[in-house]
Amino acid sequence: MGSAAGKSEREADDGLRRRHPLARGIELLTLMTDSDQDVHGVRELAGRLEVSPSTAHRLIADLEKLGLVSRTANGSYRLGLEYLRLAWTTTERYPIQEVSRDTLQELTEQSGESSFFAVFGEQRLRMMFALVVESSHPLRYTLPLRQQLPLHAGASGLAILAFLPAQIQAGIAHGRLHPATDRTLVRPESLLDRLAIIRSDGYAITHGERIEGAIAIASPVFAPSGNVVGSAGISLPEARFNAAHTSSLAGLVKQSARQITDYLTGARDPRTGIARK
């Protein structure tokens, strides 16, 4: 009964979103932002939005007037300068970027390895690497920035997934899990057991589960509401990993994740880095 009601509510929300021009305009911008393409045709965007070409054209025309999209010489469309200005301005003013960078730089200095901050996308139940501080080692793995990635493959996603509500965990575990490597957990029972261990330990560690030959350690980051919003951690090649150092590296990662959480929750002043009393 509850499941049917939930489905009905989601369908109603989807219907409202599709009828509302503002929501559809934002959805169109999101499609263009997430796409690997630089330019887009009206019919292509209409198909992806599941609206008529005339509706898509009206949406694009309104966005073009605002400078959020621009028309190319051949009649295609790309993201406009006003959209880029807003994105850059927001990135510069968004405090989590600044405080996370300082924390990650410290984590990289202490661990000697590349560090990252990953954010959770609640709508798509995916994550993306928002910020990476590279280590000075010539041999290191480059993480893909601003790409939507599944939660079940890799320490960064598992550290988030382990602290999501149980029904979301179950839904993902029993859904279609694609292996990123031959070490990725795709059996529901194994994944759920792994999440229980991560909750107990306060961190996730993976060996080549997203990238072959890479080790990653990550710990969750929480918002003022107590909900998990991301993870912080480090990545390094297996060839450089010493299992005897797992505890100390995990401790550094957990400390960094707690520090970012403190900034988000107001327990620590982002301007001074000092804990508030």
Summary of the structure (lengths in Angstrom):
residues: 277
radius of gyration: 20.8
end to end distance: 46.9
largest distance: 62.5
contacts: 839
relative contact order: 0.10
helix: 50%
strand: 18%
